[in-house]
Amino acid sequence: MSTVAGITKQASAAGWRREAVLAALALVVAAGCSEGSAVTTTTAPAATTLPATTAPSTTTSTTTTAPTNATWDVVALGDSYVAGAGVGGPPWGFTGAYADALGEELGIETVLHAYAEYGTVAEVNQRLAASDDMQQTIATAEVVIVWLGYHNVLGALWGETCGTGWPEPLRTCLIEATATMPADFDELLGTIESLVTDEAIVMIGTQALGPPEIEKWGDEPFWPELRGVAYDGWAEGIALAAAAHGAILVNTAAWFTGPEGNQLLRREFLLPDGIHFSRPGHTALAQLFLAADGLE
């Protein structure tokens, strides 16, 4: 069993009511600052069995023959989903489920190193630049998984500063919150590229706006415009950065919210707070990364 230090954020709502969602989001905003952790785990506990989930057609991958190393290091950089918030920590989150499945697939031992950052992409870049431990761990990794972005827009969408009225002041707040994200992703993946070996696999998920945003604004006529400002621009930034730095783009957004970005994820894939993934949700998400990594 894995032990994880430094991650205390848990799911805190008990239903799908808007009040519960807002309360949980308020806790996330209040947490704000970094609660990062580096963890070393052995193969994650067995995950709930689900029907196979096929990676969306827009996922990019290459076919790679697995090296013969007896032990593989999987490094994950991300937010509360990487932290396994509400399900017991990283070993029970999607990166732990991925590492577990990868070990079974290749017949190797996997070691998970999870770094959870409750902040913006720029803040993750700052932390990586200042952490010799993170850099050294990435440098020896066989697989690096990145899942970031939502915390850039979280405060603008649900904080008290901007309000929730559309178009203003919310639109301006979102434009400001996402302005540097393409460059920030380019910097992050560029740094990772400079650290990893040529054989390492780097994957980055596209994320998405989630169920709380869809429940509040998904039926509004301005939803496409709001989503365009709050998500589409930095999603394109992820794609461009991945292409520039040899990372595999995993279109998790299509699984999370459908091809049009306005479908609610199946409820069994979410915790009662309507924000974080349940263990079956993490398992399904891990399958997307497993299908995309290109390993034979």
KAZIHU-V426687 format. One line per field, one symbol per residue. phi: phi as a letter, one per 30 degrees, with the letter a starting at -180 (. if undefined). psi: psi as a letter, one per 40 degrees, with the letter a starting at -180 (. if undefined). A space follows every 10 residues. Layout:
phi->???
psi->???
This chain:
phi->.dcbciccdb dbcbacdedd dddddddddd dhddbdacbc bdedeecddb eecddedddc abcbdddced bccccbcacd dddieibjje dcdddddddd dddddcibcc bcccccbcad ddddeddddc cddddddddc ddbbcbbbkd ddcedddbdd dcicdcdccd edddeddcec dedddddddd ddedcddddd ccbbddhldc eeddddbecd dceedddddd bedddddddd ddddbicddc ddddddbidc ibcddedddb dediccdddd dddddedddd dcdidc
psi->iihhiehehi heieaeiddd dddddddddd dcihfiihih iahiihihhi ihhhiidehh iihhhhiehd hhhhhhhaad ddefheeeid deaddddddd dddddefiii hhhhhhhgai ddddddddde hdddddddde idhhhhgidd ededdddeie ddaeihdied dddddddede dddddddddd dddediidei hhihieaiia ddddddedei deddddddde dddddddddd ddddefihhh gdddddeide ffhhihdeei ideediiidd dddddddddd deeeh.
